[in-house]
Amino acid sequence: MADSIMYQEDCYVILEPDRPEQFLSEAELLEKLKDILQQQEELPRDLQKFNSLEEQAQHLLETSCEFNVSPSQYLQWYVTRLEKR
């Protein structure tokens, strides 16, 4: 049986071209995703079925770890757990 700690999330590390990595909480990442989605002229087909920006961002967060903003821009995110020792 898997240890339940595997499913606990502290934060996300965010990777973008030409920028240092960032650590964001889930709420902060959702806001970032909403901002990016709001600026898109055309959304991927799997996001078009959702009526609200909140639902689109939540679906993206739960089912992906990368979003292509433009041909040369992308956003990647990975869950990470930060521990102080």
C-alpha positions as CSV (number, residue, x, y, z in Angstrom):
1,M,0.0,0.0,0.0
2,A,1.3,3.4,-0.9
3,D,2.3,5.8,1.9
4,S,-0.3,8.7,2.1
5,I,2.6,11.2,2.4
6,M,3.1,10.6,-1.4
7,Y,-0.1,12.5,-2.1
8,Q,0.6,15.5,0.1
9,E,1.7,18.6,-1.8
10,D,3.6,21.5,-0.3
11,C,4.2,23.6,-3.4
12,Y,5.0,23.5,-7.1
13,V,8.2,24.3,-8.8
14,I,7.6,26.4,-11.9
15,L,9.8,26.4,-15.0
16,E,9.7,29.0,-17.8
17,P,12.3,29.7,-20.5
18,D,14.9,32.4,-19.6
19,R,13.6,32.7,-16.0
20,P,14.8,31.2,-12.7
21,E,12.7,28.5,-11.2
22,Q,9.9,29.7,-8.9
23,F,8.2,27.9,-6.0
24,L,4.4,28.6,-5.8
25,S,1.6,27.4,-3.6
26,E,-1.3,25.7,-5.3
27,A,-3.4,28.9,-5.0
28,E,-0.6,31.0,-6.6
29,L,-0.2,28.5,-9.4
30,L,-3.9,28.5,-10.1
31,E,-3.8,32.3,-10.4
32,K,-0.9,32.2,-12.7
33,L,-2.6,29.6,-14.9
34,K,-5.8,31.7,-15.0
35,D,-3.8,34.8,-16.1
36,I,-2.1,32.8,-18.9
37,L,-5.4,31.2,-20.0
38,Q,-7.1,34.5,-20.0
39,Q,-4.6,35.8,-22.5
40,Q,-4.9,32.9,-24.9
41,E,-6.9,33.5,-28.1
42,E,-7.7,29.9,-28.6
43,L,-7.7,27.3,-25.9
44,P,-6.8,23.6,-26.3
45,R,-9.9,21.4,-27.0
46,D,-9.9,19.7,-23.6
47,L,-10.2,23.1,-21.9
48,Q,-12.9,24.5,-24.1
49,K,-15.6,22.3,-22.5
50,F,-15.3,24.2,-19.2
51,N,-17.4,27.3,-18.7
52,S,-15.2,29.2,-16.3
53,L,-11.6,30.2,-16.1
54,E,-11.4,28.7,-12.6
55,E,-12.5,25.3,-14.0
56,Q,-10.1,25.5,-16.9
57,A,-7.2,26.3,-14.6
58,Q,-8.1,23.6,-12.1
59,H,-8.4,21.0,-14.9
60,L,-5.0,22.0,-16.3
61,L,-3.4,21.8,-12.9
62,E,-4.9,18.4,-12.2
63,T,-4.2,16.7,-15.5
64,S,-1.1,18.3,-17.0
65,C,2.3,19.6,-16.0
66,E,3.0,21.8,-19.0
67,F,1.2,24.4,-21.1
68,N,2.5,25.8,-24.4
69,V,1.8,29.5,-24.2
70,S,3.2,30.2,-27.6
71,P,5.6,28.5,-30.0
72,S,8.6,29.6,-28.0
73,Q,7.1,30.0,-24.6
74,Y,5.9,27.3,-22.2
75,L,5.1,26.8,-18.5
76,Q,6.0,23.6,-16.7
77,W,5.0,22.8,-13.1
78,Y,5.9,19.9,-10.8
79,V,4.7,19.2,-7.3
80,T,7.4,19.2,-4.7
81,R,7.6,18.8,-1.0
82,L,9.9,21.1,1.0
83,E,11.3,19.9,4.2
84,K,13.5,21.7,6.7
85,R,16.2,19.5,8.3
